[in-house]
Amino acid sequence: MKIQDVEMPYRDPIVAELRAFREAYAARFHYDIRAIIHDLQAKTRAAGGQTVTHPPRPAQPRPVAERVR
């Protein structure tokens, strides 16, 4: 379900435009969050901004009680 499909009593045209832009932007990358992040980081670097990257954290085993949910 897309955000635009949710019924709201009042539709703010600015919010609707932003949501449509966000939907179109995500569709350009086939909704791949890593591709979206890569693109945003490249745009930030091109504009002279700084991006922060961290190495992935090692996986932590969870207690059995948490895995059952």
PDB file of N, CA, C, O and CB in Angstrom:
ATOM      1  N   MET A   1       0.834  -1.168   0.000  1.00  0.00           N
ATOM      2  CA  MET A   1       0.000   0.000   0.000  1.00  0.00           C
ATOM      3  C   MET A   1       0.886   1.240   0.000  1.00  0.00           C
ATOM      4  O   MET A   1       1.851   1.321   0.759  1.00  0.00           O
ATOM      5  CB  MET A   1      -0.953  -0.007   1.205  1.00  0.00           C
ATOM      6  N   LYS A   2       0.560   2.181  -0.835  1.00  0.00           N
ATOM      7  CA  LYS A   2       1.301   3.428  -0.919  1.00  0.00           C
ATOM      8  C   LYS A   2       0.684   4.447   0.029  1.00  0.00           C
ATOM      9  O   LYS A   2      -0.495   4.357   0.375  1.00  0.00           O
ATOM     10  CB  LYS A   2       1.317   3.963  -2.367  1.00  0.00           C
ATOM     11  N   ILE A   3       1.481   5.404   0.440  1.00  0.00           N
ATOM     12  CA  ILE A   3       0.996   6.429   1.343  1.00  0.00           C
ATOM     13  C   ILE A   3      -0.167   7.193   0.716  1.00  0.00           C
ATOM     14  O   ILE A   3      -1.098   7.590   1.416  1.00  0.00           O
ATOM     15  CB  ILE A   3       2.126   7.387   1.716  1.00  0.00           C
ATOM     16  N   GLN A   4      -0.116   7.400  -0.599  1.00  0.00           N
ATOM     17  CA  GLN A   4      -1.181   8.142  -1.264  1.00  0.00           C
ATOM     18  C   GLN A   4      -2.523   7.426  -1.179  1.00  0.00           C
ATOM     19  O   GLN A   4      -3.566   8.060  -1.335  1.00  0.00           O
ATOM     20  CB  GLN A   4      -0.820   8.379  -2.712  1.00  0.00           C
ATOM     21  N   ASP A   5      -2.516   6.119  -0.937  1.00  0.00           N
ATOM     22  CA  ASP A   5      -3.751   5.343  -0.892  1.00  0.00           C
ATOM     23  C   ASP A   5      -4.490   5.471   0.436  1.00  0.00           C
ATOM     24  O   ASP A   5      -5.641   5.047   0.540  1.00  0.00           O
ATOM     25  CB  ASP A   5      -3.449   3.897  -1.158  1.00  0.00           C
ATOM     26  N   VAL A   6      -3.851   6.046   1.449  1.00  0.00           N
ATOM     27  CA  VAL A   6      -4.479   6.180   2.760  1.00  0.00           C
ATOM     28  C   VAL A   6      -5.477   7.334   2.713  1.00  0.00           C
ATOM     29  O   VAL A   6      -5.155   8.438   2.273  1.00  0.00           O
ATOM     30  CB  VAL A   6      -3.411   6.411   3.875  1.00  0.00           C
ATOM     31  N   GLU A   7      -6.687   7.059   3.174  1.00  0.00           N
ATOM     32  CA  GLU A   7      -7.727   8.095   3.178  1.00  0.00           C
ATOM     33  C   GLU A   7      -7.467   9.079   4.307  1.00  0.00           C
ATOM     34  O   GLU A   7      -7.235   8.690   5.452  1.00  0.00           O
ATOM     35  CB  GLU A   7      -9.138   7.467   3.323  1.00  0.00           C
ATOM     36  N   MET A   8      -7.510  10.357   3.966  1.00  0.00           N
ATOM     37  CA  MET A   8      -7.324  11.415   4.949  1.00  0.00           C
ATOM     38  C   MET A   8      -8.459  12.415   4.757  1.00  0.00           C
ATOM     39  O   MET A   8      -8.925  12.616   3.636  1.00  0.00           O
ATOM     40  CB  MET A   8      -5.914  12.103   4.803  1.00  0.00           C
ATOM     41  N   PRO A   9      -8.908  13.047   5.849  1.00  0.00           N
ATOM     42  CA  PRO A   9     -10.016  13.990   5.714  1.00  0.00           C
ATOM     43  C   PRO A   9      -9.645  15.226   4.888  1.00  0.00           C
ATOM     44  O   PRO A   9     -10.512  15.808   4.237  1.00  0.00           O
ATOM     45  CB  PRO A   9     -10.490  14.421   7.088  1.00  0.00           C
ATOM     46  N   TYR A  10      -8.385  15.629   4.903  1.00  0.00           N
ATOM     47  CA  TYR A  10      -7.948  16.794   4.146  1.00  0.00           C
ATOM     48  C   TYR A  10      -6.638  16.455   3.467  1.00  0.00           C
ATOM     49  O   TYR A  10      -5.736  15.904   4.099  1.00  0.00           O
ATOM     50  CB  TYR A  10      -7.797  18.044   5.059  1.00  0.00           C
ATOM     51  N   ARG A  11      -6.523  16.773   2.205  1.00  0.00           N
ATOM     52  CA  ARG A  11      -5.283  16.520   1.469  1.00  0.00           C
ATOM     53  C   ARG A  11      -4.561  17.835   1.263  1.00  0.00           C
ATOM     54  O   ARG A  11      -5.036  18.719   0.549  1.00  0.00           O
ATOM     55  CB  ARG A  11      -5.565  15.826   0.105  1.00  0.00           C
ATOM     56  N   ASP A  12      -3.419  17.950   1.890  1.00  0.00           N
ATOM     57  CA  ASP A  12      -2.587  19.126   1.730  1.00  0.00           C
ATOM     58  C   ASP A  12      -1.863  18.995   0.394  1.00  0.00           C
ATOM     59  O   ASP A  12      -1.158  18.009   0.180  1.00  0.00           O
ATOM     60  CB  ASP A  12      -1.577  19.284   2.921  1.00  0.00           C
ATOM     61  N   PRO A  13      -2.016  19.956  -0.507  1.00  0.00           N
ATOM     62  CA  PRO A  13      -1.396  19.822  -1.831  1.00  0.00           C
ATOM     63  C   PRO A  13       0.135  19.781  -1.778  1.00  0.00           C
ATOM     64  O   PRO A  13       0.762  19.137  -2.620  1.00  0.00           O
ATOM     65  CB  PRO A  13      -1.836  20.968  -2.717  1.00  0.00           C
ATOM     66  N   ILE A  14       0.733  20.449  -0.815  1.00  0.00           N
ATOM     67  CA  ILE A  14       2.198  20.432  -0.700  1.00  0.00           C
ATOM     68  C   ILE A  14       2.661  19.054  -0.261  1.00  0.00           C
ATOM     69  O   ILE A  14       3.623  18.513  -0.806  1.00  0.00           O
ATOM     70  CB  ILE A  14       2.691  21.509   0.300  1.00  0.00           C
ATOM     71  N   VAL A  15       1.979  18.489   0.721  1.00  0.00           N
ATOM     72  CA  VAL A  15       2.331  17.150   1.195  1.00  0.00           C
ATOM     73  C   VAL A  15       2.113  16.137   0.081  1.00  0.00           C
ATOM     74  O   VAL A  15       2.929  15.235  -0.106  1.00  0.00           O
ATOM     75  CB  VAL A  15       1.499  16.769   2.445  1.00  0.00           C
ATOM     76  N   ALA A  16       1.017  16.279  -0.661  1.00  0.00           N
ATOM     77  CA  ALA A  16       0.737  15.362  -1.774  1.00  0.00           C
ATOM     78  C   ALA A  16       1.840  15.447  -2.826  1.00  0.00           C
ATOM     79  O   ALA A  16       2.261  14.426  -3.370  1.00  0.00           O
ATOM     80  CB  ALA A  16      -0.636  15.682  -2.413  1.00  0.00           C
ATOM     81  N   GLU A  17       2.306  16.654  -3.112  1.00  0.00           N
ATOM     82  CA  GLU A  17       3.377  16.826  -4.099  1.00  0.00           C
ATOM     83  C   GLU A  17       4.680  16.189  -3.615  1.00  0.00           C
ATOM     84  O   GLU A  17       5.384  15.543  -4.390  1.00  0.00           O
ATOM     85  CB  GLU A  17       3.599  18.321  -4.393  1.00  0.00           C
ATOM     86  N   LEU A  18       4.996  16.371  -2.341  1.00  0.00           N
ATOM     87  CA  LEU A  18       6.215  15.763  -1.791  1.00  0.00           C
ATOM     88  C   LEU A  18       6.138  14.241  -1.811  1.00  0.00           C
ATOM     89  O   LEU A  18       7.118  13.565  -2.128  1.00  0.00           O
ATOM     90  CB  LEU A  18       6.453  16.250  -0.360  1.00  0.00           C
ATOM     91  N   ARG A  19       4.976  13.711  -1.474  1.00  0.00           N
ATOM     92  CA  ARG A  19       4.809  12.254  -1.491  1.00  0.00           C
ATOM     93  C   ARG A  19       4.922  11.707  -2.907  1.00  0.00           C
ATOM     94  O   ARG A  19       5.497  10.639  -3.119  1.00  0.00           O
ATOM     95  CB  ARG A  19       3.456  11.860  -0.884  1.00  0.00           C
ATOM     96  N   ALA A  20       4.379  12.429  -3.869  1.00  0.00           N
ATOM     97  CA  ALA A  20       4.479  11.998  -5.266  1.00  0.00           C
ATOM     98  C   ALA A  20       5.933  12.032  -5.724  1.00  0.00           C
ATOM     99  O   ALA A  20       6.382  11.131  -6.433  1.00  0.00           O
ATOM    100  CB  ALA A  20       3.607  12.892  -6.181  1.00  0.00           C
ATOM    101  N   PHE A  21       6.668  13.064  -5.323  1.00  0.00           N
ATOM    102  CA  PHE A  21       8.087  13.153  -5.663  1.00  0.00           C
ATOM    103  C   PHE A  21       8.862  11.988  -5.044  1.00  0.00           C
ATOM    104  O   PHE A  21       9.686  11.357  -5.707  1.00  0.00           O
ATOM    105  CB  PHE A  21       8.673  14.498  -5.187  1.00  0.00           C
ATOM    106  N   ARG A  22       8.590  11.713  -3.772  1.00  0.00           N
ATOM    107  CA  ARG A  22       9.271  10.619  -3.071  1.00  0.00           C
ATOM    108  C   ARG A  22       8.973   9.271  -3.740  1.00  0.00           C
ATOM    109  O   ARG A  22       9.861   8.434  -3.897  1.00  0.00           O
ATOM    110  CB  ARG A  22       8.844  10.583  -1.585  1.00  0.00           C
ATOM    111  N   GLU A  23       7.725   9.080  -4.125  1.00  0.00           N
ATOM    112  CA  GLU A  23       7.336   7.836  -4.790  1.00  0.00           C
ATOM    113  C   GLU A  23       8.054   7.696  -6.132  1.00  0.00           C
ATOM    114  O   GLU A  23       8.563   6.621  -6.452  1.00  0.00           O
ATOM    115  CB  GLU A  23       5.808   7.788  -4.995  1.00  0.00           C
ATOM    116  N   ALA A  24       8.099   8.772  -6.916  1.00  0.00           N
ATOM    117  CA  ALA A  24       8.768   8.736  -8.224  1.00  0.00           C
ATOM    118  C   ALA A  24      10.274   8.520  -8.065  1.00  0.00           C
ATOM    119  O   ALA A  24      10.892   7.797  -8.846  1.00  0.00           O
ATOM    120  CB  ALA A  24       8.500  10.041  -9.000  1.00  0.00           C
ATOM    121  N   TYR A  25      10.854   9.154  -7.049  1.00  0.00           N
ATOM    122  CA  TYR A  25      12.297   9.010  -6.804  1.00  0.00           C
ATOM    123  C   TYR A  25      12.626   7.557  -6.439  1.00  0.00           C
ATOM    124  O   TYR A  25      13.583   6.985  -6.961  1.00  0.00           O
ATOM    125  CB  TYR A  25      12.761   9.973  -5.668  1.00  0.00           C
ATOM    126  N   ALA A  26      11.840   6.970  -5.551  1.00  0.00           N
ATOM    127  CA  ALA A  26      12.063   5.580  -5.152  1.00  0.00           C
ATOM    128  C   ALA A  26      11.855   4.632  -6.339  1.00  0.00           C
ATOM    129  O   ALA A  26      12.586   3.652  -6.485  1.00  0.00           O
ATOM    130  CB  ALA A  26      11.121   5.197  -3.991  1.00  0.00           C
ATOM    131  N   ALA A  27      10.873   4.916  -7.175  1.00  0.00           N
ATOM    132  CA  ALA A  27      10.604   4.066  -8.341  1.00  0.00           C
ATOM    133  C   ALA A  27      11.781   4.079  -9.317  1.00  0.00           C
ATOM    134  O   ALA A  27      12.052   3.071  -9.968  1.00  0.00           O
ATOM    135  CB  ALA A  27       9.323   4.527  -9.057  1.00  0.00           C
ATOM    136  N   ARG A  28      12.484   5.216  -9.424  1.00  0.00           N
ATOM    137  CA  ARG A  28      13.653   5.294 -10.313  1.00  0.00           C
ATOM    138  C   ARG A  28      14.710   4.265  -9.936  1.00  0.00           C
ATOM    139  O   ARG A  28      15.469   3.809 -10.791  1.00  0.00           O
ATOM    140  CB  ARG A  28      14.262   6.699 -10.272  1.00  0.00           C
ATOM    141  N   PHE A  29      14.762   3.900  -8.670  1.00  0.00           N
ATOM    142  CA  PHE A  29      15.760   2.951  -8.176  1.00  0.00           C
ATOM    143  C   PHE A  29      15.132   1.597  -7.858  1.00  0.00           C
ATOM    144  O   PHE A  29      15.730   0.779  -7.159  1.00  0.00           O
ATOM    145  CB  PHE A  29      16.452   3.510  -6.933  1.00  0.00           C
ATOM    146  N   HIS A  30      13.937   1.366  -8.369  1.00  0.00           N
ATOM    147  CA  HIS A  30      13.208   0.107  -8.142  1.00  0.00           C
ATOM    148  C   HIS A  30      13.065  -0.186  -6.651  1.00  0.00           C
ATOM    149  O   HIS A  30      13.104  -1.340  -6.225  1.00  0.00           O
ATOM    150  CB  HIS A  30      13.927  -1.065  -8.838  1.00  0.00           C
ATOM    151  N   TYR A  31      12.899   0.870  -5.870  1.00  0.00           N
ATOM    152  CA  TYR A  31      12.671   0.794  -4.427  1.00  0.00           C
ATOM    153  C   TYR A  31      13.830   0.116  -3.686  1.00  0.00           C
ATOM    154  O   TYR A  31      13.638  -0.428  -2.599  1.00  0.00           O
ATOM    155  CB  TYR A  31      11.377   0.045  -4.149  1.00  0.00           C
ATOM    156  N   ASP A  32      15.021   0.148  -4.270  1.00  0.00           N
ATOM    157  CA  ASP A  32      16.222  -0.436  -3.656  1.00  0.00           C
ATOM    158  C   ASP A  32      16.842   0.612  -2.739  1.00  0.00           C
ATOM    159  O   ASP A  32      17.429   1.586  -3.209  1.00  0.00           O
ATOM    160  CB  ASP A  32      17.256  -0.914  -4.748  1.00  0.00           C
ATOM    161  N   ILE A  33      16.710   0.410  -1.430  1.00  0.00           N
ATOM    162  CA  ILE A  33      17.158   1.403  -0.456  1.00  0.00           C
ATOM    163  C   ILE A  33      18.660   1.659  -0.565  1.00  0.00           C
ATOM    164  O   ILE A  33      19.105   2.791  -0.374  1.00  0.00           O
ATOM    165  CB  ILE A  33      16.808   0.948   0.959  1.00  0.00           C
ATOM    166  N   ARG A  34      19.434   0.641  -0.864  1.00  0.00           N
ATOM    167  CA  ARG A  34      20.886   0.853  -0.996  1.00  0.00           C
ATOM    168  C   ARG A  34      21.215   1.733  -2.194  1.00  0.00           C
ATOM    169  O   ARG A  34      22.114   2.570  -2.115  1.00  0.00           O
ATOM    170  CB  ARG A  34      21.613  -0.492  -1.127  1.00  0.00           C
ATOM    171  N   ALA A  35      20.512   1.560  -3.286  1.00  0.00           N
ATOM    172  CA  ALA A  35      20.734   2.399  -4.469  1.00  0.00           C
ATOM    173  C   ALA A  35      20.307   3.843  -4.182  1.00  0.00           C
ATOM    174  O   ALA A  35      20.962   4.788  -4.623  1.00  0.00           O
ATOM    175  CB  ALA A  35      19.956   1.838  -5.691  1.00  0.00           C
ATOM    176  N   ILE A  36      19.225   4.002  -3.454  1.00  0.00           N
ATOM    177  CA  ILE A  36      18.761   5.349  -3.099  1.00  0.00           C
ATOM    178  C   ILE A  36      19.796   6.039  -2.215  1.00  0.00           C
ATOM    179  O   ILE A  36      20.137   7.199  -2.444  1.00  0.00           O
ATOM    180  CB  ILE A  36      17.387   5.289  -2.376  1.00  0.00           C
ATOM    181  N   ILE A  37      20.295   5.328  -1.210  1.00  0.00           N
ATOM    182  CA  ILE A  37      21.303   5.902  -0.308  1.00  0.00           C
ATOM    183  C   ILE A  37      22.563   6.256  -1.085  1.00  0.00           C
ATOM    184  O   ILE A  37      23.143   7.322  -0.878  1.00  0.00           O
ATOM    185  CB  ILE A  37      21.640   4.919   0.838  1.00  0.00           C
ATOM    186  N   HIS A  38      22.990   5.369  -1.976  1.00  0.00           N
ATOM    187  CA  HIS A  38      24.186   5.639  -2.780  1.00  0.00           C
ATOM    188  C   HIS A  38      24.000   6.916  -3.599  1.00  0.00           C
ATOM    189  O   HIS A  38      24.908   7.743  -3.675  1.00  0.00           O
ATOM    190  CB  HIS A  38      24.497   4.443  -3.713  1.00  0.00           C
ATOM    191  N   ASP A  39      22.834   7.077  -4.207  1.00  0.00           N
ATOM    192  CA  ASP A  39      22.556   8.266  -5.005  1.00  0.00           C
ATOM    193  C   ASP A  39      22.551   9.523  -4.136  1.00  0.00           C
ATOM    194  O   ASP A  39      23.128  10.541  -4.518  1.00  0.00           O
ATOM    195  CB  ASP A  39      21.213   8.118  -5.727  1.00  0.00           C
ATOM    196  N   LEU A  40      21.909   9.460  -2.980  1.00  0.00           N
ATOM    197  CA  LEU A  40      21.867  10.627  -2.096  1.00  0.00           C
ATOM    198  C   LEU A  40      23.252  10.997  -1.586  1.00  0.00           C
ATOM    199  O   LEU A  40      23.577  12.180  -1.480  1.00  0.00           O
ATOM    200  CB  LEU A  40      20.937  10.365  -0.919  1.00  0.00           C
ATOM    201  N   GLN A  41      24.072   9.996  -1.269  1.00  0.00           N
ATOM    202  CA  GLN A  41      25.438  10.275  -0.831  1.00  0.00           C
ATOM    203  C   GLN A  41      26.250  10.902  -1.958  1.00  0.00           C
ATOM    204  O   GLN A  41      27.031  11.821  -1.713  1.00  0.00           O
ATOM    205  CB  GLN A  41      26.119   8.990  -0.340  1.00  0.00           C
ATOM    206  N   ALA A  42      26.081  10.425  -3.186  1.00  0.00           N
ATOM    207  CA  ALA A  42      26.802  10.999  -4.325  1.00  0.00           C
ATOM    208  C   ALA A  42      26.380  12.451  -4.542  1.00  0.00           C
ATOM    209  O   ALA A  42      27.222  13.302  -4.826  1.00  0.00           O
ATOM    210  CB  ALA A  42      26.550  10.169  -5.606  1.00  0.00           C
ATOM    211  N   LYS A  43      25.083  12.741  -4.411  1.00  0.00           N
ATOM    212  CA  LYS A  43      24.605  14.113  -4.552  1.00  0.00           C
ATOM    213  C   LYS A  43      25.154  15.002  -3.444  1.00  0.00           C
ATOM    214  O   LYS A  43      25.495  16.160  -3.686  1.00  0.00           O
ATOM    215  CB  LYS A  43      23.079  14.148  -4.546  1.00  0.00           C
ATOM    216  N   THR A  44      25.241  14.466  -2.234  1.00  0.00           N
ATOM    217  CA  THR A  44      25.775  15.227  -1.113  1.00  0.00           C
ATOM    218  C   THR A  44      27.244  15.562  -1.346  1.00  0.00           C
ATOM    219  O   THR A  44      27.672  16.696  -1.133  1.00  0.00           O
ATOM    220  CB  THR A  44      25.606  14.444   0.198  1.00  0.00           C
ATOM    221  N   ARG A  45      28.023  14.554  -1.792  1.00  0.00           N
ATOM    222  CA  ARG A  45      29.451  14.800  -2.069  1.00  0.00           C
ATOM    223  C   ARG A  45      29.621  15.804  -3.209  1.00  0.00           C
ATOM    224  O   ARG A  45      30.492  16.670  -3.138  1.00  0.00           O
ATOM    225  CB  ARG A  45      30.172  13.476  -2.422  1.00  0.00           C
ATOM    226  N   ALA A  46      28.803  15.702  -4.256  1.00  0.00           N
ATOM    227  CA  ALA A  46      28.902  16.615  -5.397  1.00  0.00           C
ATOM    228  C   ALA A  46      28.590  18.052  -4.986  1.00  0.00           C
ATOM    229  O   ALA A  46      29.116  18.996  -5.576  1.00  0.00           O
ATOM    230  CB  ALA A  46      27.953  16.174  -6.516  1.00  0.00           C
ATOM    231  N   ALA A  47      27.745  18.219  -3.986  1.00  0.00           N
ATOM    232  CA  ALA A  47      27.389  19.554  -3.514  1.00  0.00           C
ATOM    233  C   ALA A  47      28.393  20.071  -2.479  1.00  0.00           C
ATOM    234  O   ALA A  47      28.233  21.173  -1.954  1.00  0.00           O
ATOM    235  CB  ALA A  47      25.981  19.541  -2.918  1.00  0.00           C
ATOM    236  N   GLY A  48      29.423  19.277  -2.190  1.00  0.00           N
ATOM    237  CA  GLY A  48      30.440  19.705  -1.231  1.00  0.00           C
ATOM    238  C   GLY A  48      30.131  19.313   0.198  1.00  0.00           C
ATOM    239  O   GLY A  48      30.817  19.746   1.124  1.00  0.00           O
ATOM    240  N   GLY A  49      29.115  18.507   0.386  1.00  0.00           N
ATOM    241  CA  GLY A  49      28.746  18.069   1.726  1.00  0.00           C
ATOM    242  C   GLY A  49      29.585  16.884   2.163  1.00  0.00           C
ATOM    243  O   GLY A  49      30.368  16.335   1.389  1.00  0.00           O
ATOM    244  N   GLN A  50      29.410  16.508   3.396  1.00  0.00           N
ATOM    245  CA  GLN A  50      30.178  15.407   3.965  1.00  0.00           C
ATOM    246  C   GLN A  50      29.227  14.259   4.293  1.00  0.00           C
ATOM    247  O   GLN A  50      28.148  14.482   4.842  1.00  0.00           O
ATOM    248  CB  GLN A  50      30.957  15.864   5.234  1.00  0.00           C
ATOM    249  N   THR A  51      29.623  13.044   3.960  1.00  0.00           N
ATOM    250  CA  THR A  51      28.821  11.875   4.315  1.00  0.00           C
ATOM    251  C   THR A  51      29.576  11.066   5.357  1.00  0.00           C
ATOM    252  O   THR A  51      30.807  11.063   5.388  1.00  0.00           O
ATOM    253  CB  THR A  51      28.500  11.005   3.060  1.00  0.00           C
ATOM    254  N   VAL A  52      28.839  10.396   6.190  1.00  0.00           N
ATOM    255  CA  VAL A  52      29.423   9.580   7.246  1.00  0.00           C
ATOM    256  C   VAL A  52      29.137   8.128   6.929  1.00  0.00           C
ATOM    257  O   VAL A  52      27.995   7.770   6.644  1.00  0.00           O
ATOM    258  CB  VAL A  52      28.865   9.969   8.648  1.00  0.00           C
ATOM    259  N   THR A  53      30.145   7.299   6.972  1.00  0.00           N
ATOM    260  CA  THR A  53      29.943   5.867   6.773  1.00  0.00           C
ATOM    261  C   THR A  53      30.522   5.127   7.968  1.00  0.00           C
ATOM    262  O   THR A  53      31.523   5.546   8.549  1.00  0.00           O
ATOM    263  CB  THR A  53      30.597   5.380   5.443  1.00  0.00           C
ATOM    264  N   HIS A  54      29.902   4.062   8.314  1.00  0.00           N
ATOM    265  CA  HIS A  54      30.353   3.211   9.409  1.00  0.00           C
ATOM    266  C   HIS A  54      30.430   1.784   8.891  1.00  0.00           C
ATOM    267  O   HIS A  54      29.616   1.384   8.058  1.00  0.00           O
ATOM    268  CB  HIS A  54      29.398   3.313  10.649  1.00  0.00           C
ATOM    269  N   PRO A  55      31.394   1.015   9.369  1.00  0.00           N
ATOM    270  CA  PRO A  55      31.428  -0.390   8.970  1.00  0.00           C
ATOM    271  C   PRO A  55      30.221  -1.111   9.564  1.00  0.00           C
ATOM    272  O   PRO A  55      29.732  -0.722  10.625  1.00  0.00           O
ATOM    273  CB  PRO A  55      32.753  -1.067   9.425  1.00  0.00           C
ATOM    274  N   PRO A  56      29.738  -2.149   8.899  1.00  0.00           N
ATOM    275  CA  PRO A  56      28.593  -2.870   9.447  1.00  0.00           C
ATOM    276  C   PRO A  56      28.940  -3.502  10.787  1.00  0.00           C
ATOM    277  O   PRO A  56      30.060  -3.963  11.007  1.00  0.00           O
ATOM    278  CB  PRO A  56      28.116  -3.943   8.466  1.00  0.00           C
ATOM    279  N   ARG A  57      27.972  -3.512  11.660  1.00  0.00           N
ATOM    280  CA  ARG A  57      28.177  -4.131  12.971  1.00  0.00           C
ATOM    281  C   ARG A  57      28.115  -5.647  12.833  1.00  0.00           C
ATOM    282  O   ARG A  57      27.346  -6.164  12.023  1.00  0.00           O
ATOM    283  CB  ARG A  57      27.118  -3.633  13.993  1.00  0.00           C
ATOM    284  N   PRO A  58      28.914  -6.361  13.613  1.00  0.00           N
ATOM    285  CA  PRO A  58      28.820  -7.822  13.566  1.00  0.00           C
ATOM    286  C   PRO A  58      27.461  -8.275  14.111  1.00  0.00           C
ATOM    287  O   PRO A  58      26.886  -7.634  14.990  1.00  0.00           O
ATOM    288  CB  PRO A  58      29.977  -8.473  14.377  1.00  0.00           C
ATOM    289  N   ALA A  59      26.973  -9.363  13.585  1.00  0.00           N
ATOM    290  CA  ALA A  59      25.681  -9.896  14.024  1.00  0.00           C
ATOM    291  C   ALA A  59      25.773 -10.335  15.470  1.00  0.00           C
ATOM    292  O   ALA A  59      26.758 -10.941  15.893  1.00  0.00           O
ATOM    293  CB  ALA A  59      25.232 -11.073  13.132  1.00  0.00           C
ATOM    294  N   GLN A  60      24.735 -10.021  16.216  1.00  0.00           N
ATOM    295  CA  GLN A  60      24.656 -10.417  17.620  1.00  0.00           C
ATOM    296  C   GLN A  60      23.574 -11.484  17.755  1.00  0.00           C
ATOM    297  O   GLN A  60      22.439 -11.247  17.342  1.00  0.00           O
ATOM    298  CB  GLN A  60      24.354  -9.187  18.544  1.00  0.00           C
ATOM    299  N   PRO A  61      23.884 -12.638  18.314  1.00  0.00           N
ATOM    300  CA  PRO A  61      22.834 -13.641  18.501  1.00  0.00           C
ATOM    301  C   PRO A  61      21.796 -13.131  19.493  1.00  0.00           C
ATOM    302  O   PRO A  61      22.136 -12.544  20.521  1.00  0.00           O
ATOM    303  CB  PRO A  61      23.435 -14.980  18.990  1.00  0.00           C
ATOM    304  N   ARG A  62      20.520 -13.366  19.169  1.00  0.00           N
ATOM    305  CA  ARG A  62      19.449 -12.948  20.063  1.00  0.00           C
ATOM    306  C   ARG A  62      19.039 -14.118  20.938  1.00  0.00           C
ATOM    307  O   ARG A  62      19.184 -15.272  20.534  1.00  0.00           O
ATOM    308  CB  ARG A  62      18.239 -12.410  19.267  1.00  0.00           C
ATOM    309  N   PRO A  63      18.531 -13.841  22.125  1.00  0.00           N
ATOM    310  CA  PRO A  63      18.030 -14.929  22.986  1.00  0.00           C
ATOM    311  C   PRO A  63      16.887 -15.659  22.281  1.00  0.00           C
ATOM    312  O   PRO A  63      16.184 -15.078  21.454  1.00  0.00           O
ATOM    313  CB  PRO A  63      17.550 -14.372  24.368  1.00  0.00           C
ATOM    314  N   VAL A  64      16.715 -16.906  22.607  1.00  0.00           N
ATOM    315  CA  VAL A  64      15.707 -17.750  21.963  1.00  0.00           C
ATOM    316  C   VAL A  64      14.315 -17.136  22.084  1.00  0.00           C
ATOM    317  O   VAL A  64      13.540 -17.204  21.130  1.00  0.00           O
ATOM    318  CB  VAL A  64      15.717 -19.155  22.575  1.00  0.00           C
ATOM    319  N   ALA A  65      13.975 -16.544  23.218  1.00  0.00           N
ATOM    320  CA  ALA A  65      12.640 -15.980  23.424  1.00  0.00           C
ATOM    321  C   ALA A  65      12.336 -14.893  22.393  1.00  0.00           C
ATOM    322  O   ALA A  65      11.187 -14.775  21.970  1.00  0.00           O
ATOM    323  CB  ALA A  65      12.516 -15.409  24.844  1.00  0.00           C
ATOM    324  N   GLU A  66      13.296 -14.116  21.984  1.00  0.00           N
ATOM    325  CA  GLU A  66      13.067 -13.069  21.002  1.00  0.00           C
ATOM    326  C   GLU A  66      12.898 -13.628  19.598  1.00  0.00           C
ATOM    327  O   GLU A  66      12.199 -13.019  18.788  1.00  0.00           O
ATOM    328  CB  GLU A  66      14.205 -12.081  21.025  1.00  0.00           C
ATOM    329  N   ARG A  67      13.504 -14.752  19.281  1.00  0.00           N
ATOM    330  CA  ARG A  67      13.446 -15.325  17.936  1.00  0.00           C
ATOM    331  C   ARG A  67      12.104 -15.952  17.632  1.00  0.00           C
ATOM    332  O   ARG A  67      11.758 -16.108  16.462  1.00  0.00           O
ATOM    333  CB  ARG A  67      14.528 -16.353  17.763  1.00  0.00           C
ATOM    334  N   VAL A  68      11.333 -16.318  18.651  1.00  0.00           N
ATOM    335  CA  VAL A  68      10.079 -17.038  18.442  1.00  0.00           C
ATOM    336  C   VAL A  68       8.969 -16.113  17.978  1.00  0.00           C
ATOM    337  O   VAL A  68       8.028 -16.588  17.342  1.00  0.00           O
ATOM    338  CB  VAL A  68       9.659 -17.744  19.715  1.00  0.00           C
ATOM    339  N   ARG A  69       9.027 -14.838  18.256  1.00  0.00           N
ATOM    340  CA  ARG A  69       7.948 -13.890  17.949  1.00  0.00           C
ATOM    341  C   ARG A  69       7.646 -13.827  16.506  1.00  0.00           C
ATOM    342  O   ARG A  69       6.763 -13.075  16.093  1.00  0.00           O
ATOM    343  CB  ARG A  69       8.285 -12.533  18.427  1.00  0.00           C
TER     344      ARG A  69
END
